[in-house]
């Protein structure tokens, strides 16, 4: 006789229902038909089943081979399912109105707000103080932090918070962003298994057990398994990161526009970083009193130390012991300055264009500029505009000395180092034509508490009230906009639409697998195959199946599909129902192989990742994930 599981209402607290697919439990029945004893392995496939399997296979093939962009493949898959009659147009459009799509739009906006208020830079500085400058230490520290956060909040929120943080660390430490984001994102997924509210599949698992009148799991029932998974994940990237992450390919992407400008003009070789030792005559003097410009023809670009990364060089500051100063000038002039004040050359890079208060810009003097016919001495760039000339190009040659008294002509080119606000002035002024793009956004540090409050409030709404993650996060995003952290235009620009269309296009595939019975056929086939097999192999096979489901359908939908099936299986095999359903809930979060999970999709574009990158790094980790959960459950939970 065929058994049927039906559930139309949820008795699990609504305040922790934070995944899109949970509402489907509450709005429509979900049926799982088990194979009757003695029946054929598979029920006779109708044409619609074959069509869904064919479209699924083709979609996975196109994603893996990258024959088209992944978001284009997702939209093609969605349209193909409609054309084939596998889903209705309303179901196809449901992806764009899903909880996941609105949640990811909201976290992109809030991430930009946290960046603009300077919060992410503060977090990055704090992490660097704790972890140091090494890539391995940074990855481990961030992964542990994000993983622990994911245990008590949605992994998407944890990943969104640290995305701009990792971008800032990448630029500041000149570490490839592709070697940082994937370990952070994977740690967010792993950390979700620390508690029963960390990932949506475990949340709905307790809901299903409650509906059947069975005992549920406590908040920290899975903590030992989740902790081992997080430790293994951190160790995996610490040991194998250089071999599985695409760090070399993205190395050049960390170069800032200002640094590229310096490289083009060959100015990188004329920039030096010195440390002021104790006893130096430079201690206590200002830049003007040191006569570095007047006597040595060199420019001061940056002053910083181990505690304060950037001093405002445009105001009169006095040099202190152990400070590091960045200067630019000809080798002979710099050497003379170094010898005069007994400075120590360091190996550190120029940081003046890597997140500090200043940067570089290349400008050309147009014929109608009011500067034509004047000298640089007549144009008080430093006093009026907080800017200084680091290169002067006139009459097809670089002018190395005597800039101050050089008459400016139409067509002259200058490279300026200035405060960001001043660089914006040069871009808008009719006296200059800017050649290089100015990638600068004004920040609002005074809005820091508002941005933090909006983000924390969004998390609080999701956890404490009867709100979905999309509504909670959109509330936080609009709070930042209304509070002036960022404008609505900036909010629109912060959305990565490739990710939005990717997720919206893939959601209907999971719907089609449920509606056509394709997922049920696969699950029933496994149930028939594992009869009489060793319990360890049953758990392992179940973990592999859930890993596959997590790549092509919602983890909640996969859990709803499989949980009733394995509860029925528990009566015929030597495994308890609790162990089987825990394997279902845990391995539904095993989504590392393809960028189909919303966390992976969020990081794909910023990290410059391609599908083969996920396959290379995620395949081994997915197998390790199943091995760890299977072993832990078999040894300690039976």
N, C-alpha and C positions, 0 to 999 in steps of 0.2 A: 504494500500500500504506500502510496506517495504521502510524504509528510509535508506540511506547510507551516512556515513561520510567518506570522503577520504581526506588524507593530505599527500602530498609528499615532501613538502619543509618547512623549518623552517624560520620564519621571526623574531624570538626572538634573541637578540644578542648572537652570538656564544660564546662570551667570558665568559658567565656564564652557558654554557651547560656542566655540570660537572658530569653527570651520564651516565653509560654505555648504558642504554636503549634509550637515546635521539637519537642516530644515527639510530635507527630503524624507527623513525619518518621520517627521512630524506631519507632513502634508500628504503622503501617499504610502500605500502599502508596499512592502517589499517581500517578495515570495521567493523561497528557495526550494526547489523540488529535488528531493533525494532519489537516487535510483532505487527502484524496488529490487528486492532480492531475486536473483536469477535473471534479471533483465540484461539486454546487450550492454556493452560498455558505454556506448554513446547512443542517445536517441537519434532517430533518423534526422539528418540535417536538412532543413528546408533551404530554398535558394537564398533567403535573406541572411541566414547564418553564414553561408559561403561568401556572400557579398561583404559582410562585415569583416570576416577573417581576411579576405583579399585586400580590402581597403586598409585594414590595420597592418598587414604585412607590407604593403606598398609604402605606407606612411613611415613605418620604422626604417625601411630600406632607404627611402629618400632622406630621412633625417641623418642616418648613419653615413651615407655616401656624400651628403651635402650637395646633392645635385641642384637643389634650389636653396634659397635662404630658409631657415627653419620656420620663420613666421609665415612665409608664403606656403610652405608645406602644410602647416597647421590649417590655414584657410582653405587650401585645396581639399584637405581631408574632410573638413566640415561640409563644404559644398558637395563633395562626392557622396557623402552619406545622405544628404537631402535629395540629390538627383537619383540616387538608387532607391529611395523610399525607406531607408533604414531609420531615419528620424524625421520629425516634422520640421517645417521652417521655424516654428516657435521654439522647439528644442534646440535647433541650431543657433538661434539668437540668444538663447539662455546663457551662453558663455559670456556674452558681453554684459549681462546684467548679474553675473554671479558675484558671490561674496568675495571670491579670490581676486577677481579683476579690480573691484572697487578698493579692496584692501591694499593691493599693490600700488595702485595710483596714489592712495593716501600716504603710504609710507615713503614713496618717492618725494612727495611734496614736503612731508615732515623732515625727511633727511636733508633736503635743501635748506629748510628753515633752520635746522640745527647747525648746518655749515655756516650760514650767513650770520648767525648770532655768535659765532666763534666757539661754540660748545665743543665741536668735534676737534678743534685744534687743542683745546685744553685737555680733552681726554687723550689725544695722541701724545701730548707732552707728558702726561702722567704715566702712560704706558711705557714710554721710552725711558723715563726715570727709573721705573721698576725693572724693565726687561733689558735695558741697555740698547745698543745699536745693532746687535747681531740679528740676522734674519731668523735664525732658528729660535732664538729666545723670544723674539717678537711674536712669531707664529704660535709658539706654545702658550705664551701669556694671554694673547688675545683669544685663542681657541678655548682655553679653560674658562676665561671670563664669559665669553659668549655662550659656551655650553651650559654653565651654571645658570645664566640668565634664562636660557631657553627652557630650563626645567620648570620655571614658574610663570613664564610668559610665552606667547606664541613665537616660534622660531623666526617667523617673518619679521616681527618687530625687533628682535635682537639683531638680526642681520642688517635691517635697515638702519639701525642706530650706528652700527660699526662700519657700514660701507663708506661714508665720508671720512671716518676716522682712519681707515686703512688707506684711503686715497691720499690723505695728508701725510701719513707716515711714509708712504711710497715716495712722494715728492721730496720730503724732508731728508730721508735717509738714502735716496737714490736706489731704492730696491724695486725691482719689477713688480708692478701691481698684480700681475698674473700669478705670482708666487705667494701672494698674501690672501687674495679674496677667496679662492676655492677652499683652502683649509678652514678659513673662518666660517664660510657657509656650511661646509660639512659638519663642523663642530656644532653649529646651531641645530642641524638635524639630529645629530647624535644626542645633544643635550636634552632634546624633547623626550627622550626615553628615561629621564631621571625620575619623573613623577607621573602619576596617572592623569595629570592635567597639562603636561608639557607638549603632547602631540594629540591631534584630534582623533586619531584612531583609538588611542587608549581611553579618551573621554567617552566616545560612543560605545566602547566595549563594556564599560560599567553600566551604561544605559541599557544595553541589550541583556546583560545578566539580571538587572533589576526587573526588566519586563518579564523575564522567565521565572522570577521568584527565586533566583539563585543568589548566593552570597557574593558581594562585590569586593573589589580590591581596595585596600587603603591607599592613601595618598602616596606613600613611599614604598609600596609593595615591590615596585620594579627598580628601586634605587640601586641595589647591588649590580643588577644587569646594566643599567644605564651608566653607572660609574665606570664599570669595566669597558663598556663601549666607548665612552669618552676618552678614557686613558689610552686605549688601543688606537683610537683615531688620532690623538695628539702624537703618540709615538710613531704612528704610520708616516705622518708627514715629516716628523723630525728626522726619521731615518731615510725615508725614500723620497722625500719632497724634491730634491734635486733631479731625481730620475723620472718622476711622474708628472711634474708640473712644467708648463711651457714658459719657464722664466726667461730663457735666452731670446726667444722670438719677440718678446714684448719689451726687451731692455730699452730700446730707443724711445718707446712711448713715454717714459718718465721724464724725458727732456722737456723742460719748460720753454715757452716761446722766447723768453729773455736769454736763456742759455743757448738756444739755437742761434739767436742774433749774435751773441758773442763768438760763437764758433764760426759763423759766416765771415765775420770781420777779423778773425784771428785774435780777438781780444782775450780769449781764455788764457793764453800763455802770458798775458801781461797782468794777470790778477794773482795776488799773493796773500796768504793768510799768515799773520805773525801773532805770537803770544808775547805779552809784555812781562818780562821777568822782574822779580824784586830787585830794586836798585837801579832800574832804568831811569834815565833823565826824562823820559816821556811821562812818567807818573805825575799826576797833578796838573798837567798842561791840557789846554784845549787844542782842537785841530788847528785853529788859527795861530796859537802861540807856538805850536811845533813847527810852523812855517813849511808844512809838507807840500802845500800848493805853490807858495811863492818861491821857495828855495829849491824844492826837489821836483816840482811839476808832476806831483802824483795826487790822485783823488782818493778820498776816504769813502768806502762803499758800505761798510758794515762794522759795527762794534757789538760784541756779545760776550757772554761768559757762560759758565756751566749752570748757573741758576736762572739767569734772565737771557733768553735767546736773542733779544734784539733791543738795542738802545736807539733812541731817536737821534740820529746823527745830524739832523737838520737844526736841532737846538744846540746850545753850547753845553757840551758835556766835557768832563775832565777824565782823562784816562786813569785807569786804576790797575793795580798789580793783578796779574794773571788774566786780565782781559785779553780777548782775541780780536784783532782788527784785520779787516779785509781792505786792501788798497790796490789801486790800479795805476800802472805807469810803465815807463821804459825800464828795462832790466838794470841799466847802469844807475838810473835815478833811484830806483827802489833799493838797490844794494847800498848806495850811499846813505839813504835814510835808515836802513837797517843797522849799518855800522855806527852811525851817529848815536843812536838810542839803544844799541845793544839788544835788538829784538831777536826772537827765536822763530825761525821758519817752521811752520807746521804742515801737515799733509792734508788738512781739511779743505773741502771745497768752498767756493764762494756761495754763501747762503742768501745773498741779497735779493734773489729772485725766486726763492723757494718758500714763500709763505710769510715773509717779513713785510715791513711797511713800505718797501720800495722795489722798483724793477727797472727795466730798460725799454727804450723805444728808439726807433730810427726815424728821423724826420728829414725832409727836404725843404729848402727855402724856396718858395715860389717867387715869380718875378714881381708880383704886386705886394710882397711882404714889406711891412714897415721896418723890418730889420735890415733890408738891403742898404748898403752904404755905411752901416754902423759897425763897430767892433764889439766883440764879446764883452769887453770891459764896459761898453756903453749899455749893455743889456744885463742887468743884475739877475741872472738866472737863479743863483743860489739864494739870494736874499728875498727875491720876490716870489719865485715859483718853486723853491726847494728842489732845485735841479742843478746838475753839473754836467759838463761835456766830458765824455770819456774818449771820444774820437771825433776828429774834424777832417772831412774829406772835401778838398777843393781843387779844381783844375786838374782832375784825373790823378791826384796823388793824396796820400795821407799826410796831413800836417802834423809833425811830431812835436814841434816846440813853437812858442810864441803865439799860442791861440788867442790870448787876451787882446792882443793888438792887431789881429788879423781882420781885415775888412771883409764883412760878409757879402757874398755875391749871390745872385739868383742861381739856383741849381746846386749850391753847396749842400752837403749832407752831413748830418751830425748824429751821433749816437749819444743819447742822454740817459743819465741815471737820476731818478727822481722818486719822490713819494708817489704812491699810486694816485692820490688825488690830483697831483700836478700832472701826471702823465695823461689823465683824463682831460685836463685843460689843454694840453698840446694837441690832442686829437681833435678838439672842437675849435681851436683857434684858427683864424684865417691866415695867420702869419706862418703857419707850418703845414706841411703835408705829411701825414704819418704813413710810413711805408709798411711797417710791421703791424700785425693785429695786436690789439691791447686786450688781453683776456683777464679782465679785472672786474670783480663785482664788489661794490661797496658793502661793508659789513656793519652790523648793528650790535656791537657787544652790549649795549645798554638793554637790548631785548633778550639777553641770555636767559634770565629767569622765566620770562614769558614763554620762550621756546621749550625750555625744559619742563615747565609746568604743563604746557599743551601736550607734549609727548607722554609725560607721566600720567596726565589726566586721561589720555586716550587709552593707555594700558589699564588704568584703574576702572574706567567705564566698562571695558570688556570683561574684567575679572569680577567686578563687584555688582554690576547691574545686568539686567536682561537685555543685553545689546550684543549684536554680532560684531565680529572684528572689523567689518567694513564700515559700519555706522560709527563705532567707537573711534576708529582711526580717521575717518573723514571729519568727525567732530574736532579732533586734534588739529587736523590740517587747516580747517576753516578758522579755528581759533588763532593760528599763527598768521593767517592772512588778515583777519580783522584786527589783530594786534600790531600789524605793521612790520612783522618779522620779514615778510616778503610780499610782493605784489601778486595780484591774480595772474598777470602776464608771466611773471617769473615762475609761478606755480605751474602754469601750462607748459612752459619750456622745460621744467624739471622732469616731466613725465617721459619715460622711454617707451614710445608707442610700439616699438618692435616687440617688447615684452608683453604689452597688453594684448596685442593681436595673437601672439604665440599662445598665451594661456587661454584666451577666449576661443581660439580655434581648436585646442586640444580637448577642452571639456566635453564637447559633443561626442568625442570618440568613446569616452567612458559611458555616456548615456546610451549610445548605440550598443555597446557590449552588454549592458544590463537589459535594455528593451528587447534585443533579439535573442537573449538567452546564451550568447556566446560565452560570457564569463561563467555562467552556470554550467555549461557543458565542460569547460576546462576544469572547473572545480570538481564536478562529478567524476570526471575521468581520473583525477588524482585520487579521489576517495576510493575508487574501485581498485586502482593499481597498488595502493599501499596496504591492502588487506593482507594480514599475515606477515608483514615486514617488521623488522626490529624497530622498537619505539624510537631509537635515536634517528634512524633513517626516515621514519615518518615525520618527525619534527623537522629534520633537515629539508625534506622534500616540500613540506608545507611552507617553510621559510622561503625557499626558492620561488614557489608559486606566488606568495604574497609580494615578493620583490618584483616579479614580473607585473603583477597587477598594479603596484605602486607607480610604475612607469607609464601605464596607459590609461589609468582611471583614478578617480579620487581615492585617497587612502581610506576615507570614511566609507565610501561606497563598497570598496573591497572588503572592509571589515564587516559591514552589514551583510554582504553576500556570504562570506566564509564562516562567520561565527556560528550561525545556526547549523551549518553543515558539520563543523568539527564537534559541536555539542552532541550531535547524533552519532558521530564516529566514536566518541568517547566510550559508548556502551559496548563497542565491539573490539576495541584494541586495549592494550595494556598501558593506557595513559589517562590521567585524570582530565576532566573537562577544563579545569583552571589552567593547566599547563598548555593545553592545545589553544585555548583562546588567547592566552598571553603571547604565544608565538604569532598568532594572527595579528594582534594589535601592535606588537613590536616591529615585526617585519613589514608591516604596511608603511612604516616610516623609513624603510631602506631604499631611498630614492637618490642614488648617486651616479648611476650609469649614464643617464640622459638628462638634458636640461629641461625636463618636463615639469619638475616640481617648481612651485613659484619662487622658492629661495634660490634655486639654481638659475632660474630664468632671470631673476633680478640681478644676479651678478655676472651674467654672461657677457653683456655689452661692456660694462665698466672694466671687466677683467680681460677683455679681448679674447675670450675663449671660443673655441670651435667644438663641435660635437666630438671629434676624436680626443680632445683633451679630457672630456668627461669620461669617455670610454676607457682611456688609459689610466686615469687616476681613480675612477669610481668602480671599475670592475673588480679589482682586487679587494677594495674596501667593502664592497657589497658582499663578496664571498666571506670575508672575515666577519662581517656583521652577522650573517646567518650562522656561521660556526660558533661565534661567541654566544649568541642567544640560545642555540640548540644545546651547547655544552652546559651552560649555566642552568637552564631549565631542567635538563636531564639529571644533572648531578645534585642540584640543591632545591629544586621545587617539586620533585615527585614525592 
